[in-house]
Structure formats: C-alpha cells, structure tokens
C-alpha cells in the first residue's frame, strides 16, 4: 500500500542493519507506526540531508510503502519550521515521545493524539513548561479512554472543594484525606487541571506526582526512563 504526504513526527530512532534507521513515528492518520529509512546512515551527501530531517520534533510529510508490520520510507520533506527545543524543553519533548510510545499501540489511528502532540510541541519553548506537560498528560489520557474524574468526590459524590485535601485514586477519583498524606493535593489543584487554569508551583508539583501515579497504573506498574532523567537533571517539566 502506497501512502503519500502523510503528516509525521519521528518519536525515536535506532540503527537498523548497516546503513539504515528504524523509526518510531507518530502519524496523523495511521497512528504510531514503525518505519524503515534505508541508506540514511551512509556518508553520501543526500543521506546526510535526509538524516538531518529525521530528528525528533521536526514536522514532516512522508511517502511510505506499507507491507506487513513496517513501512518503508520512499520520500519525505519538511512540513514546517523545525521546533528547536533546548534544555528542560528538550527533555520534556523527549518525555512526551516516550509517553506516546508506551501508552499507544502501533497502527491504531488516533488523530487527536497527533494534534495534541503538535500543539504541545509549539508551546514547550514558552515559560509554562511543567503546566504544558501536565495538560498533555491529561489530554492524552482522555483521548485514550482513561480520562480523569476531577470534579466529584469519589466516596460522597459531592463536588470537589478547593480548600479540602484529596488523594487521587485511579479507579475512583478524588478521596478526602488529611493534609500531609502521601500523594495528597488540594482540591484547588484538581479543579485547576479540570478547568485548564494553571495552578501555583505547589499545585504543579502535586499534579506531577498525581499524574505519575496515574500513568504508572495504566502501564501496569511500569516506569518511564524520562522520569529518572528528569529527577537526575533537576528539570522542571517532568
């Protein structure tokens, strides 16, 4: 099957055979797919130019030949200016890439994931790095059918109250607890995430812990490598 001018982002790449790369790509219409890019690791000038395009965060349009589980790259061109991420923003972008790889299956078309990812990449170089990462996590969970229940207390059905303290139970929602409880956060933090209103620094830190717990649950207890990188680097986004 030939597919032309498919909007794509490269999420990850690794060497494949002597001169090729095996790419993990997020596409607009096909979902996450594996792509073989043949000959791009040779030292020919054309190969070097192609390899330079196959970097994370670069919007591309690819021409693909699909046979079996992997597609073969037939041609490509840049679909927009390169999104250059440095420092914490680069780490945050790599975290988004790993999160998509771990949370989605191959060949499962979910255009909303592609759109949310593209919008978040455009926002990462700004000042609200941690908040934009939290928003993407929230939206990705919603798109994949794991949406967070943030508005109502799990045990009583009452509205979440900003001044109360809660512990978020993944299969239930917010449960009241006493201040200082492990993994607790304020009702105002939950409501900020619900209403897309950036909380204060304490709220962002609490939401980071909550989202890691939620994501870990949906990965069956798995960890993301990016979490260790964030912790070691003292980065702001993850």
N, C-alpha and C positions, 0 to 999 in steps of 0.2 A: 504494500500500500504506500503510495506517494503522498506526502503531506508537505505543502509549500507554505512558506511565510508564516510559520507558527510562532506566536509570541512566546519567548522562553527566557528564564533566568537559570544560570548554572548555579546549583547549590553546593556541589562538591565534585572534585575530580581526582583521579588517581591514575598512575601509569598503567598502560594495557599493552601487553606484548612489547615489541622493541621500539616502535615509533608512534604509538597511538595513546589516546586517553579514553578512559571510561568515565563518562559524566553522569552525575545525578542531576536531573533538570526538573524545574517546575514549569509546566506549560499552561497556557490559558485554557486550552480545550481538551487536553488529554490527561491532565493531572500530572502526577510525578512519574517520570519515565527515565529509563537508562538509555544513554546514547553513546555509541562508539564513534569517536572522532579519529579517523585513520590518518596517520602520517604527520600529525601536527607537532610531534616531538622531534622531528628531524631538524637539521640546521639550514634547510633551504629558506630563503627569504620569505616565500609565500607561506610556509609552515609557521614561521615565527610571527607573521602578521596574524594568522588565524589563531595561534595560541594566545596572543595578546588579548583577543576578544573573549576568550573562554575563561574569564575571570569572574569571581562572584560579584554580584550586584550590577552587572552590565546588562541592560535590556537588549535582547537580540531577537531577530527573526530567523528561524532555521528552516531549511528544506531537508526533509527527512525521508528515509526509506525504511518502512516498518516491516520487519519479518520476525516472527516469534516474539520473544520477550524483550529484545533490544532493538532500538532504532539505529540506523547508520546515518551519520551527518553527511549530507550531499552538498550543502552550501549554507552560508549564513551572512548576515550583515548586522551592523549595529542598528538598533531601533530607537536610539535616543542618546543623549549625552551620558557618559559614564558617571555613575554615582560613586564618588570617591569618599570612602569612609576611613578615618584615621583614629587611632587611639581607642577610647572606650566605644565610640560609634562603630568602629570596625569589629570589635569583639561582640557588640550587640547584634550586628548584622550576621556574623557567623553563628551566633546563638539562634537567631531566627531560622537560619538554614538547617541547623541540626534539629531544631524542634520540628520543622516540617518533615524532614526525613524520618524522624522517629514516630511522628503522630499520624502520618498518612501512608496509605498503601500505593503501590505502583498501579498505573493505568486506571485510576479512579477519578474521573473528571469532576473537579470541583472549582469552577471558575471563580467563585467568591474568595477562595484561598489565594489565588493568583492576584486578584485585585487588592485584597487586604495587604498582601506582602508588598506589592508595588507602592501602595500609598504609604506604608510604614517606612520603607527604604527612603522615600523622599523626605520624610520627617526626621530621620535619625540624626542628620548633622545639626539639628537645632539644639536648643537648650534643655528641652524636656525629655532627655534620653530615657530615663527609667520609666517615666509615665507612658511614653510611646511603646515601650516593650510590654508593659502591663496591659495596655489597650489591645495590642496584637494578640497576646496570650488569651485575653478574654474573648476576642472576636474569633480566633481560631477554634477555641473550644465550642463556641456557639455554632459555628459553621459545621463542625464535625459531629454535632448532635450531643455535645457534652456541656451544654450551656449552664452557667452558674445561676443558682437561685439566691438572689441578693436582697430581695425586697421584704421577705416574710420570715419570721422566726420559725424554725423547723418544728419545735415542740408545741407551740401555742397557736400558730397561725397568725399571730399579731404582727403588725408592721415592725420592721427593724427600727429601733430608736437610736438616733445619732449619739446620745450620751451613754448608752449602755455598752458593755463589753461582751464580745462574742468569740466563740471558737467555731470555725467553719468545718462542718462535717460533709465530706464529699457527697455522700449518697442522700443527705438530708437537707443541708443548708446551714444557716447560722443558728447556733445554740448558745444561750446565755451562759456566761461563766464569770468568775470573779476576776478583777484586774490582776495582772501578773501571771495568769495562767499561760502555760506554754502554748505558743502559736495563737495567742489571742489578739484581737484587734478591735478597734472601736466601730460601733455601728456607723459612724460618720464616714469611715474608710470604705465600708461595704457600699454605702449609698453613693459615695463619690465614684466608685467604679461603675455602679449601675447607671448613674446619670452622666457619665463621661465628664466629670469635673475633677480636675487634678487636686489630690489631697496634699497635705503638708509632708515634710520629709519623713516624719514618724509614720504617717499613713502609708507612704510609698514603701518604706521598709517592711511594714506589717503585711502589705499586699504582696510584696515579693515572697515572703515566707509562705503566705497562704497559697499563692499560685504554684510555687514549687511543690507543695504538698499535693495539690490537686493534680498537677501534671504527673508527679511520681505515681499517684494512684492509677491514672489511666495508662501508664507504662508498666503496670503490674509490678511496681516497686523499683523500676529501673531508674538509673541516674543519667543525667546528661553530662558529657565531658565538659561542656561550656560552663557548667556550674562551678567546677573545680578551677577552671581558668579564671573566671570572674573572682572567685574567692582569693586566689593567689595574687591576682593583679590589683586587687582593691578597686575593681571597676565599678562604675555607678549604675550600669544598665541592667545587669542580670540578677 
